[in-house]
């Protein structure tokens, strides 16, 4: 059985728990024993995907930018990073022709034109275009005040 990247992350999360990396959700390094268990669940066809993903958690960073020597655990992260040096913006908005370095930024930007607000507050039902705006808004209801005035 083989998984696409999204299925791999969802199923890895079920087995390993949550992570704090931006690509998935496992909050502790993956041990050899855990990786073996994951291989058994996912099957032999996805071993390379799991092994490649594990490099994120063990801190391996074999892909180096020739321009600034920044290191990455995944080759596609290096490819995306290189856009900061060459200015490439391959993702173009259909409505306004605004260009983006990341596809996810284009997808989020499309909400500006569609008016879609996919993130709803569970307390007051106010809707937001960006998840970060919802997170900030929720502080109103919790009473939490994480920011202090230094003056």
C-alpha positions as YAML, in Angstrom:
chain: A
units: angstrom
residues:
- id: 1
  name: UNK
  ca: [0.00, 0.00, 0.00]
- id: 2
  name: UNK
  ca: [1.36, 3.44, -0.97]
- id: 3
  name: UNK
  ca: [0.23, 6.82, 0.40]
- id: 4
  name: UNK
  ca: [0.34, 10.28, -1.11]
- id: 5
  name: UNK
  ca: [2.07, 12.92, 1.05]
- id: 6
  name: UNK
  ca: [-1.13, 14.07, 2.80]
- id: 7
  name: UNK
  ca: [-2.19, 10.52, 3.66]
- id: 8
  name: UNK
  ca: [1.32, 9.76, 4.89]
- id: 9
  name: UNK
  ca: [1.22, 12.73, 7.27]
- id: 10
  name: UNK
  ca: [-2.29, 11.94, 8.50]
- id: 11
  name: UNK
  ca: [-1.48, 8.30, 9.15]
- id: 12
  name: UNK
  ca: [1.93, 9.10, 10.65]
- id: 13
  name: UNK
  ca: [0.15, 11.46, 13.04]
- id: 14
  name: UNK
  ca: [-2.21, 8.69, 14.15]
- id: 15
  name: UNK
  ca: [0.73, 6.45, 14.99]
- id: 16
  name: UNK
  ca: [3.35, 8.89, 16.24]
- id: 17
  name: UNK
  ca: [1.31, 11.71, 17.73]
- id: 18
  name: UNK
  ca: [1.81, 15.37, 16.94]
- id: 19
  name: UNK
  ca: [4.94, 17.21, 15.78]
- id: 20
  name: UNK
  ca: [5.85, 20.88, 15.80]
- id: 21
  name: UNK
  ca: [7.39, 21.03, 12.32]
- id: 22
  name: UNK
  ca: [5.53, 22.91, 9.64]
- id: 23
  name: UNK
  ca: [5.10, 19.84, 7.47]
- id: 24
  name: UNK
  ca: [3.44, 17.37, 9.82]
- id: 25
  name: UNK
  ca: [2.56, 16.71, 13.43]
- id: 26
  name: UNK
  ca: [5.02, 14.59, 15.50]
- id: 27
  name: UNK
  ca: [6.42, 16.30, 18.64]
- id: 28
  name: UNK
  ca: [9.35, 14.04, 19.43]
- id: 29
  name: UNK
  ca: [12.17, 12.46, 17.42]
- id: 30
  name: UNK
  ca: [11.18, 9.30, 15.64]
- id: 31
  name: UNK
  ca: [13.03, 6.33, 17.11]
- id: 32
  name: UNK
  ca: [14.16, 3.32, 15.10]
- id: 33
  name: UNK
  ca: [11.56, 1.21, 16.89]
- id: 34
  name: UNK
  ca: [8.79, 3.67, 16.07]
- id: 35
  name: UNK
  ca: [9.94, 3.87, 12.46]
- id: 36
  name: UNK
  ca: [9.84, 0.06, 12.25]
- id: 37
  name: UNK
  ca: [6.25, 0.10, 13.54]
- id: 38
  name: UNK
  ca: [5.33, 2.77, 10.99]
- id: 39
  name: UNK
  ca: [6.91, 0.70, 8.20]
- id: 40
  name: UNK
  ca: [4.83, -2.30, 9.22]
- id: 41
  name: UNK
  ca: [1.63, -0.23, 9.16]
- id: 42
  name: UNK
  ca: [2.39, 1.63, 5.91]
- id: 43
  name: UNK
  ca: [3.91, -1.30, 4.01]
- id: 44
  name: UNK
  ca: [7.17, -1.57, 2.11]
- id: 45
  name: UNK
  ca: [6.24, 0.74, -0.78]
- id: 46
  name: UNK
  ca: [6.23, 3.83, 1.44]
- id: 47
  name: UNK
  ca: [9.48, 3.14, 3.33]
- id: 48
  name: UNK
  ca: [11.37, 5.73, 1.30]
- id: 49
  name: UNK
  ca: [8.76, 8.38, 2.09]
- id: 50
  name: UNK
  ca: [8.87, 7.59, 5.80]
- id: 51
  name: UNK
  ca: [12.68, 7.49, 5.86]
- id: 52
  name: UNK
  ca: [12.86, 10.83, 4.02]
- id: 53
  name: UNK
  ca: [10.32, 12.30, 6.46]
- id: 54
  name: UNK
  ca: [12.25, 10.95, 9.44]
- id: 55
  name: UNK
  ca: [15.24, 13.12, 8.44]
- id: 56
  name: UNK
  ca: [13.20, 16.11, 9.62]
- id: 57
  name: UNK
  ca: [12.95, 14.69, 13.13]
- id: 58
  name: UNK
  ca: [16.54, 13.47, 13.50]
- id: 59
  name: UNK
  ca: [17.96, 16.81, 12.38]
- id: 60
  name: UNK
  ca: [19.67, 15.56, 9.21]
- id: 61
  name: UNK
  ca: [20.11, 18.43, 6.72]
- id: 62
  name: UNK
  ca: [21.93, 17.16, 3.63]
- id: 63
  name: UNK
  ca: [20.67, 19.80, 1.16]
- id: 64
  name: UNK
  ca: [22.80, 22.96, 1.22]
- id: 65
  name: UNK
  ca: [22.12, 26.27, -0.53]
- id: 66
  name: UNK
  ca: [25.17, 27.29, -2.59]
- id: 67
  name: UNK
  ca: [24.30, 30.99, -2.14]
- id: 68
  name: UNK
  ca: [24.05, 31.23, 1.66]
- id: 69
  name: UNK
  ca: [25.01, 27.77, 3.02]
- id: 70
  name: UNK
  ca: [21.64, 27.32, 4.72]
- id: 71
  name: UNK
  ca: [20.89, 23.60, 5.16]
- id: 72
  name: UNK
  ca: [17.58, 21.74, 4.66]
- id: 73
  name: UNK
  ca: [16.31, 18.28, 5.50]
- id: 74
  name: UNK
  ca: [14.23, 17.96, 2.31]
- id: 75
  name: UNK
  ca: [15.27, 18.78, -1.24]
- id: 76
  name: UNK
  ca: [11.99, 20.52, -2.04]
- id: 77
  name: UNK
  ca: [12.60, 22.90, 0.89]
- id: 78
  name: UNK
  ca: [15.95, 23.86, -0.68]
- id: 79
  name: UNK
  ca: [14.28, 24.40, -4.06]
- id: 80
  name: UNK
  ca: [11.70, 26.69, -2.49]
- id: 81
  name: UNK
  ca: [14.39, 28.51, -0.49]
- id: 82
  name: UNK
  ca: [16.42, 29.25, -3.64]
- id: 83
  name: UNK
  ca: [13.53, 31.44, -4.78]
- id: 84
  name: UNK
  ca: [14.57, 33.96, -2.10]
- id: 85
  name: UNK
  ca: [17.82, 34.41, -4.00]
- id: 86
  name: UNK
  ca: [16.64, 34.32, -7.63]
- id: 87
  name: UNK
  ca: [13.28, 36.04, -7.14]
- id: 88
  name: UNK
  ca: [11.31, 33.30, -8.90]
- id: 89
  name: UNK
  ca: [7.58, 33.50, -8.19]
- id: 90
  name: UNK
  ca: [5.99, 30.65, -10.12]
- id: 91
  name: UNK
  ca: [2.47, 30.84, -8.63]
- id: 92
  name: UNK
  ca: [0.40, 33.54, -10.34]
- id: 93
  name: UNK
  ca: [-3.04, 34.76, -9.30]
- id: 94
  name: UNK
  ca: [-5.68, 34.43, -12.03]
- id: 95
  name: UNK
  ca: [-7.58, 37.58, -11.03]
- id: 96
  name: UNK
  ca: [-4.82, 40.08, -10.27]
- id: 97
  name: UNK
  ca: [-1.66, 38.41, -11.64]
- id: 98
  name: UNK
  ca: [0.07, 38.77, -8.26]
- id: 99
  name: UNK
  ca: [2.96, 36.30, -8.03]
- id: 100
  name: UNK
  ca: [3.98, 34.12, -5.08]
- id: 101
  name: UNK
  ca: [6.93, 31.92, -4.18]
- id: 102
  name: UNK
  ca: [4.75, 29.34, -2.40]
- id: 103
  name: UNK
  ca: [1.56, 27.75, -3.72]
- id: 104
  name: UNK
  ca: [-0.03, 27.94, -0.26]
- id: 105
  name: UNK
  ca: [0.40, 31.74, -0.30]
- id: 106
  name: UNK
  ca: [-1.50, 31.93, -3.59]
- id: 107
  name: UNK
  ca: [-4.28, 29.76, -2.19]
- id: 108
  name: UNK
  ca: [-4.59, 32.01, 0.87]
- id: 109
  name: UNK
  ca: [-4.48, 35.11, -1.34]
- id: 110
  name: UNK
  ca: [-7.43, 33.85, -3.41]
- id: 111
  name: UNK
  ca: [-9.63, 34.44, -0.34]
- id: 112
  name: UNK
  ca: [-9.12, 38.18, -0.89]
- id: 113
  name: UNK
  ca: [-10.91, 37.96, -4.23]
- id: 114
  name: UNK
  ca: [-13.52, 35.35, -3.33]
- id: 115
  name: UNK
  ca: [-14.42, 36.91, 0.01]
- id: 116
  name: UNK
  ca: [-14.16, 33.46, 1.59]
- id: 117
  name: UNK
  ca: [-13.52, 33.43, 5.33]
- id: 118
  name: UNK
  ca: [-12.93, 29.77, 6.18]
- id: 119
  name: UNK
  ca: [-11.83, 30.17, 9.81]
- id: 120
  name: UNK
  ca: [-14.74, 30.61, 12.25]
- id: 121
  name: UNK
  ca: [-14.65, 31.44, 15.94]
- id: 122
  name: UNK
  ca: [-16.40, 28.72, 17.95]
- id: 123
  name: UNK
  ca: [-17.62, 31.26, 20.52]
- id: 124
  name: UNK
  ca: [-19.04, 34.18, 18.52]
- id: 125
  name: UNK
  ca: [-18.97, 32.69, 14.99]
- id: 126
  name: UNK
  ca: [-16.98, 35.61, 13.58]
- id: 127
  name: UNK
  ca: [-15.18, 34.50, 10.40]
- id: 128
  name: UNK
  ca: [-11.60, 35.19, 9.33]
- id: 129
  name: UNK
  ca: [-9.64, 34.88, 6.10]
- id: 130
  name: UNK
  ca: [-6.42, 33.83, 7.86]
- id: 131
  name: UNK
  ca: [-6.03, 31.24, 10.61]
- id: 132
  name: UNK
  ca: [-3.58, 33.52, 12.43]
- id: 133
  name: UNK
  ca: [-6.29, 36.18, 12.66]
- id: 134
  name: UNK
  ca: [-8.66, 33.68, 14.28]
- id: 135
  name: UNK
  ca: [-5.97, 32.64, 16.78]
- id: 136
  name: UNK
  ca: [-5.39, 36.29, 17.71]
- id: 137
  name: UNK
  ca: [-9.16, 36.90, 17.96]
- id: 138
  name: UNK
  ca: [-9.66, 33.95, 20.34]
- id: 139
  name: UNK
  ca: [-7.60, 35.83, 22.95]
- id: 140
  name: UNK
  ca: [-10.59, 38.16, 23.36]
- id: 141
  name: UNK
  ca: [-12.73, 35.29, 24.63]
- id: 142
  name: UNK
  ca: [-10.07, 33.55, 26.73]
- id: 143
  name: UNK
  ca: [-9.03, 36.70, 28.60]
- id: 144
  name: UNK
  ca: [-5.40, 35.73, 28.01]
- id: 145
  name: UNK
  ca: [-3.07, 38.68, 27.61]
- id: 146
  name: UNK
  ca: [0.19, 37.28, 26.18]
- id: 147
  name: UNK
  ca: [1.65, 40.66, 25.26]
- id: 148
  name: UNK
  ca: [2.97, 43.12, 27.85]
- id: 149
  name: UNK
  ca: [3.77, 46.80, 27.52]
- id: 150
  name: UNK
  ca: [7.43, 47.50, 28.21]
- id: 151
  name: UNK
  ca: [6.77, 51.19, 29.07]
...
